[in-house]
Amino acid sequence: MKTISIREAHKAFTDFLRAKKHSNATILAYGKDIDQLAGFLEELQKNSVHEVSQEDLQAFMAKMAKTGYTPKSISRKLNSTRTFYRFLKVNEFITDDPSLLVSHPRYELAPPRILKPTEYRALRDAARNDARMFAIIELLLQTGIRIGELANLRMSDIQGDTMHIRPYEKHEERVVPLNRPAKEALNRYLKIRPTHVQNDHIFITKSGKPFLVRNIRTAIERYFRMAEIENAKVNDLRHTFVAHHLKHGVSLVLLSKVLGHKRISTTERYLQYVKERGKDTTNLSDL
């Protein structure tokens, strides 16, 4: 067994995640969780990873609960800890994994926020005079793609009635259909999109740089507020897309492929939030 300090192990773990090309958000989240764990273990005067016991990890989770973390957040931190310890064991820094003996706290998943027709129509109305943001909102709503996939779109990805979605983080590439509202909104934006820039991203800033995910998110959230839609987030447009098509009977297999879900069970989870499901169809309808 190799000897390594907790801080050295933390750095080796984040280097490993970068080498595996995990997203920056994933690396940041794991890094923060393990940094908190390392700080707590240092308070216990545990300097090496092989000194840490099941009781130490349980004490860390208990401290998180006392300081106001929700059961869901604590469960996520335990997942991060288990991933960290799996890395340690594979690299022979430990022989036994104490994280496997720590139980997840119980909690109920909040149901997805599904926008009502009056809400997403109000969102459209709020953004109607901003061709770029209107196109962004319409594409997210009409295709169900992820915000990162949208930010990554290139001019060559629009191919008639379909749109090529490039690989993004750990999500595979795919082709999704473009319906009439999505094409109309996109064409309206492309007419005013700066043409003198060499950048081939579809959505760009006035200076011609790619429109970044964080800035797209901020802009959409601003329009949520303008439309007076409460407790809504960008990913709720994707939830709304899924719920709408399940309600209209779209095949689970087709919907799963369009969404880029790796497992059809991910799509099936939405069924509990759809009161009525129409007859099976392979047609995607407009929202």
BELPE-V780284 format. One record per pair of residues at least 6 apart in sequence whose C-alpha atoms are under 8 Angstrom apart, sorted by sequence separation. I is the first residue (numbers start at 1). J is the second residue. D is the distance in whole Angstrom. If there is no record, write none. Layout:
# BELPE-V780284
i=I j=J d=D
i=I j=J d=D
This chain:
# BELPE-V780284
i=41 j=47 d=7
i=46 j=52 d=7
i=65 j=71 d=7
i=88 j=94 d=6
i=89 j=95 d=6
i=127 j=133 d=6
i=128 j=134 d=6
i=139 j=145 d=8
i=140 j=146 d=7
i=157 j=163 d=6
i=158 j=164 d=7
i=166 j=172 d=7
i=167 j=173 d=4
i=204 j=210 d=4
i=205 j=211 d=6
i=224 j=230 d=7
i=246 j=252 d=8
i=256 j=262 d=8
i=261 j=267 d=7
i=89 j=96 d=7
i=127 j=134 d=5
i=140 j=147 d=7
i=157 j=164 d=5
i=166 j=173 d=5
i=167 j=174 d=8
i=203 j=210 d=6
i=204 j=211 d=5
i=256 j=263 d=8
i=89 j=97 d=7
i=157 j=165 d=7
i=165 j=173 d=5
i=166 j=174 d=7
i=203 j=211 d=6
i=224 j=232 d=7
i=256 j=264 d=6
i=18 j=27 d=7
i=65 j=74 d=7
i=164 j=173 d=7
i=165 j=174 d=5
i=199 j=208 d=7
i=201 j=210 d=6
i=17 j=27 d=6
i=64 j=74 d=7
i=124 j=134 d=7
i=140 j=150 d=8
i=164 j=174 d=6
i=165 j=175 d=6
i=198 j=208 d=8
i=199 j=209 d=7
i=245 j=255 d=8
i=256 j=266 d=8
i=41 j=52 d=8
i=86 j=97 d=7
i=164 j=175 d=5
i=165 j=176 d=7
i=193 j=204 d=8
i=197 j=208 d=6
i=199 j=210 d=8
i=221 j=232 d=8
i=253 j=264 d=7
i=256 j=267 d=6
i=85 j=97 d=6
i=153 j=165 d=7
i=163 j=175 d=6
i=164 j=176 d=7
i=194 j=206 d=7
i=221 j=233 d=7
i=252 j=264 d=7
i=255 j=267 d=8
i=14 j=27 d=6
i=61 j=74 d=6
i=124 j=137 d=7
i=153 j=166 d=7
i=162 j=175 d=6
i=163 j=176 d=5
i=221 j=234 d=7
i=242 j=255 d=8
i=85 j=99 d=7
i=124 j=138 d=8
i=136 j=150 d=8
i=152 j=166 d=7
i=162 j=176 d=6
i=163 j=177 d=6
i=194 j=208 d=7
i=220 j=234 d=7
i=41 j=56 d=7
i=162 j=177 d=4
i=163 j=178 d=6
i=252 j=267 d=7
i=14 j=30 d=8
i=149 j=165 d=7
i=152 j=168 d=8
i=161 j=177 d=6
i=162 j=178 d=5
i=252 j=268 d=7
i=14 j=31 d=6
i=61 j=78 d=8
i=82 j=99 d=6
i=149 j=166 d=7
i=161 j=178 d=5
i=217 j=234 d=6
i=81 j=99 d=7
i=82 j=100 d=7
i=149 j=167 d=8
i=161 j=179 d=7
i=149 j=168 d=6
i=40 j=60 d=7
i=148 j=168 d=7
i=10 j=31 d=8
i=78 j=99 d=8
i=161 j=183 d=8
i=37 j=60 d=7
i=10 j=34 d=7
i=10 j=35 d=7
i=242 j=267 d=8
i=246 j=271 d=7
i=78 j=104 d=7
i=243 j=270 d=7
i=247 j=274 d=6
i=10 j=38 d=8
i=242 j=270 d=7
i=243 j=271 d=8
i=246 j=274 d=7
i=247 j=275 d=8
i=249 j=277 d=5
i=250 j=278 d=8
i=254 j=282 d=7
i=75 j=104 d=5
i=247 j=276 d=6
i=248 j=277 d=6
i=249 j=278 d=4
i=250 j=279 d=8
i=251 j=280 d=6
i=74 j=104 d=8
i=75 j=105 d=6
i=243 j=273 d=8
i=247 j=277 d=4
i=248 j=278 d=5
i=249 j=279 d=5
i=250 j=280 d=6
i=251 j=281 d=6
i=7 j=38 d=7
i=74 j=105 d=7
i=243 j=274 d=6
i=246 j=277 d=6
i=247 j=278 d=6
i=248 j=279 d=7
i=249 j=280 d=5
i=250 j=281 d=5
i=251 j=282 d=6
i=6 j=38 d=6
i=246 j=278 d=8
i=248 j=280 d=8
i=249 j=281 d=6
i=250 j=282 d=5
i=72 j=105 d=8
i=143 j=176 d=7
i=248 j=281 d=8
i=250 j=283 d=6
i=71 j=105 d=6
i=143 j=177 d=7
i=250 j=284 d=7
i=71 j=106 d=7
i=72 j=107 d=6
i=143 j=178 d=7
i=71 j=107 d=6
i=142 j=178 d=8
i=142 j=179 d=7
i=248 j=285 d=8
i=142 j=181 d=8
i=143 j=182 d=8
i=245 j=284 d=7
i=9 j=49 d=8
i=142 j=182 d=6
i=245 j=285 d=7
i=6 j=47 d=6
i=57 j=98 d=8
i=5 j=47 d=6
i=6 j=48 d=5
i=57 j=99 d=7
i=5 j=48 d=4
i=6 j=49 d=5
i=50 j=93 d=7
i=138 j=181 d=7
i=139 j=182 d=5
i=244 j=287 d=7
i=4 j=48 d=6
i=5 j=49 d=6
i=33 j=77 d=6
i=49 j=93 d=7
i=50 j=94 d=6
i=54 j=98 d=5
i=58 j=102 d=6
i=138 j=182 d=6
i=3 j=48 d=7
i=4 j=49 d=7
i=49 j=94 d=7
i=53 j=98 d=6
i=54 j=99 d=6
i=57 j=102 d=7
i=155 j=200 d=6
i=3 j=49 d=8
i=34 j=80 d=7
i=52 j=98 d=8
i=154 j=200 d=5
i=155 j=201 d=6
i=241 j=287 d=8
i=3 j=50 d=8
i=33 j=80 d=7
i=34 j=81 d=7
i=54 j=101 d=6
i=135 j=182 d=7
i=138 j=185 d=7
i=139 j=186 d=8
i=154 j=201 d=4
i=155 j=202 d=5
i=33 j=81 d=8
i=54 j=102 d=7
i=153 j=201 d=6
i=154 j=202 d=5
i=152 j=201 d=7
i=153 j=202 d=6
i=30 j=80 d=6
i=34 j=84 d=8
i=135 j=185 d=5
i=136 j=186 d=8
i=151 j=201 d=8
i=153 j=203 d=8
i=134 j=185 d=7
i=135 j=186 d=5
i=151 j=202 d=8
i=151 j=203 d=7
i=135 j=188 d=8
i=131 j=185 d=7
i=135 j=189 d=6
i=131 j=188 d=7
i=132 j=189 d=5
i=131 j=189 d=5
i=151 j=210 d=8
i=151 j=211 d=6
i=131 j=192 d=8
i=151 j=212 d=6
i=151 j=213 d=6
i=148 j=213 d=6
i=147 j=213 d=7
i=147 j=216 d=8
i=147 j=217 d=8
i=13 j=84 d=7
i=132 j=203 d=7
i=13 j=87 d=7
i=9 j=88 d=8
i=176 j=258 d=6
i=137 j=220 d=7
i=174 j=257 d=8
i=175 j=258 d=7
i=174 j=258 d=7
i=133 j=219 d=8
i=174 j=260 d=7
i=133 j=220 d=7
i=147 j=234 d=8
i=173 j=260 d=8
i=147 j=235 d=8
i=172 j=260 d=7
i=4 j=93 d=7
i=146 j=235 d=7
i=171 j=260 d=7
i=2 j=92 d=6
i=3 j=93 d=6
i=1 j=92 d=6
i=2 j=93 d=5
i=1 j=93 d=6
i=2 j=94 d=8
i=146 j=238 d=7
i=1 j=94 d=6
i=144 j=237 d=7
i=145 j=238 d=7
i=1 j=95 d=7
i=144 j=238 d=5
i=144 j=239 d=8
i=127 j=223 d=7
i=141 j=237 d=5
i=126 j=223 d=6
i=140 j=237 d=6
i=141 j=238 d=6
i=144 j=241 d=5
i=140 j=238 d=7
i=143 j=241 d=7
i=144 j=242 d=7
i=141 j=240 d=7
i=142 j=241 d=7
i=123 j=223 d=7
i=126 j=226 d=6
i=141 j=241 d=6
i=123 j=224 d=6
i=126 j=227 d=6
i=125 j=227 d=8
i=123 j=226 d=8
i=123 j=227 d=5
i=122 j=227 d=6
i=181 j=286 d=7
i=123 j=229 d=8
i=179 j=285 d=8
i=180 j=286 d=8
i=179 j=286 d=7
i=119 j=227 d=8
i=119 j=229 d=6
i=144 j=258 d=8
i=145 j=259 d=6
i=143 j=258 d=8
i=144 j=259 d=6
i=113 j=232 d=7
i=115 j=236 d=7
i=114 j=236 d=6
i=115 j=237 d=7
i=113 j=236 d=6
i=114 j=237 d=8
i=112 j=236 d=7
i=114 j=239 d=6
i=115 j=240 d=6
i=113 j=239 d=7
i=114 j=240 d=5
i=112 j=239 d=6
i=113 j=240 d=8
i=114 j=243 d=7
i=142 j=286 d=7
i=142 j=287 d=6
i=23 j=169 d=6
i=141 j=287 d=7
i=22 j=169 d=7
i=21 j=169 d=8
i=22 j=170 d=7
i=111 j=273 d=8
